[in-house]
Amino acid sequence: MKPRLNVHVAYELFDKVGLAAKRPGVTKAAVVEAALMGFFSKEFDDQRDGALIRRLDRMTRQYDRLERNLSISTETLALYIRFFLTVTPPLPNTDQDAARALGKERFEYFISQLGRRLAGGKNMIRDVLEEISAEESDFFTQEEVEALRAVRETASPNSEEHDDKSNGEVADV
């Protein structure tokens, strides 16, 4: 005789146990016992630990990217400030009040632009990279571009890519 255990479970779980116990040779006690055995098994712990490790690994990679991006941003700002302070001559005392007023006006404009870009979800880095996206012709001479085309055409003459690229454009390498 096994010890008796009275527990309270959610109605959804109770219904699921009842459905599982309708199979021939299966009792509610056997379903609950199998679930508890699975819960306490080493395999369950390994699965749960594996899931946690995968999540921690993903979070570590995300943190590393954030740290890298922050480092790039900080270094960029520091270089800009150093350059700006190096090339900007000091103003005469008579022009400083006007420069402060203009600086305040420009700063307020800068803050309003920043607020609009952040509210709109825009990303200056992405916009700049899209504007200056490089093409093969920026890196290769015309002869090299034609040689790349010839290599691609001989490598896959029957592919759909070949038909799409036949309009004179060169695909990314």
N, C-alpha and C positions, 0 to 999 in steps of 0.2 A: 504494500500500500504506500502510495506517495503522499507527501504532505500537501495539504490543501492551501491555496493562496487565493484570496479574494481581492480583486482590483477593480478600479473604476476606470473606464476608457471612454473616449469620445464615441458618439453614436456612429460616425463614419467607420471607425476601426471595428466597432462591434459588428456592424453590418458586413464588413469585409471578412471578418473571422467566420461569421455565419455562412457566407457564400462559399468560403474555402472548405468548411466542414461538411458541405452538402455532397462532396465527392465521396464515392464509396470507400469505406475503410478509414476515413479521416474524421477525427473528433476535434471539437473546439480546443480541448486541452492539448492535443497533438500540434495544432496550428500555433498556439501560443508558445508551447515548449520549443518548437522549431524556430520561431522568431527570436525567442530569448537566447537560444543556443547560437544563432547567427550573430546576435548583438554582442554576445560575450566572446565570440571566437576571435582568435588572433588574426584571421583573414579580414574580418570587419575592421579591426584596429589598423591593419596595414592599408586597407582601402582609404580609411579616413585620414590616416597619416599621409598617404600619397597625395590625396586631394589637397591637404593643407600645404604640403611641400610644393606642389605645383603652383598654388596660389601665391605662396611666399616668393617663389622664383619669379613669377610674373610681376609681383609688386617690386621686387628688387630690380628687375630690368627697367621698370617704369621709373623708379627712383633714380637709377643710374642715368637714364635719359634726361630726366628733369635736372639733375645735378650738372650734367654736361651742358644742357641748354642755358642754365643759369650762369655757369662759368663763362660760356661764350658771350652771353649778354653783358655780364659784368666787365669782361675784358674789352669788349667793343666800346662800352660806355667810357671806360677808363682811358682807352686810346683816343677816343674822340675828345674828351675833356683835355687831355694833355696836348693834343694837336691844336685845339681851339685856344687854349691859354698861351701856347707858344707863338701862334701867328697873329693874335689880336693885340694891336698896340694899345697902350693906356690912353684914355681920353683926357683932354685938358679939363681942368676944374670947371670952366665955363660951360662945357657941353654935358657934364655929368647929370644934371637934373633932367635935361631933355632925353638923355639916353636911358635913365631910370624909367621915365614915363613910357617911352617906346618899348623898353624891356618888359614892363608890366603888361602893356597892351599885347605884345607878342606872346607872353607867357599865358595870359588868359585865353588867347586864340589857340595856343598849343593844347591847353587843358580841355577846351571844348572839342577840338578835333580828336583828342585821345578818347574822351568820353563817347563821342559818336562812333568811333571805330570799335571800341570795346563793346558798346551796346549793339552794334550791327554784326558782331562776330568776325570782323575783318582782321586780317593778319598781315602786317606790313612786310614781314620777311617773305611770306608766300607771294604777295603781290610783286615784290621786287624780283624774286626768283622767276616768276612767270614773265615779267617784262624782259629779263635778260637771258631767258632760256637759250642755251647754245644749240646750234645746229652743226651738223658735220662740216658744212662749208666754212664755219668759223675756225675749225681746227685743222682741216685738210685742204690741200691744193685741189684744183679741179681734176687733175690727173688721178690723185689718190681717191677722190670720190667716185670717179668712173671705174677705177680698179675694184673698189668695194662693191659697186653694183655688179660688175662682171663676176666676181666671186660669188655673190648671192645668187645670181641667175644660174650659174653652173651648179651650185650646191642644191638648189631646189627649183628646177624649172617647171615642175608640175604643181607647185603649191599654190594655194589661193593668195598667199602673201605676195607672190610674184605678180599676179594679176593686179592686185591692189597697188603695188608699188610702180607699175609700169607707166604711171602718169608723170614720171620725172622726179618724184619725191624720193628721198633717201630715208630709209627707216633708221631708228636709233641703233647704234652699235652696242 
